[in-house]
Amino acid sequence: MSTWKELNTRAQANTKRIQETVPETMRQYKKLQNSAYAEGALDKKTKEIIALTYAIADKCEGCIGNHVNKLVGLGASREEIAEIAEIAIVMGGGPGMVYGGKALEAYDEATEENK
């Protein structure tokens, strides 16, 4: 079984592969991403909460690890991750429960590393 750190490392390596193969597409994607995540009416933490909710409901493990790490860096608590998972369960049904648990597992691992 992989740890979330290993999963994130693999996801980053795969992202690098696609960046090397289709660099212009990835530059444009990064431009879109930077624009979408810039603070505006919503702050960065709120935008990461939205992203994690979608990552759980859409069952994207690499996304879960990435957004949990960003939320840890923004000061999110385990309780906040659990409530994000609650909303994802409502939106994603049964699979949301499994992947919501994965988000909590990733949080526990990420915060344990910071101790």
Buried (B, 14 or more C-beta within 10 A) or exposed (E): EEEBBEBBEBBEEEEEEEBEEEEEEBEEEEEEEEEEBEEEEEEBBEBBBBBBBBBBBBBBBBBBBBBBBBBBEBEBEEEBBBBBBBBBBEEBEEBBBEBBBBBBBBBBBBBEEEE
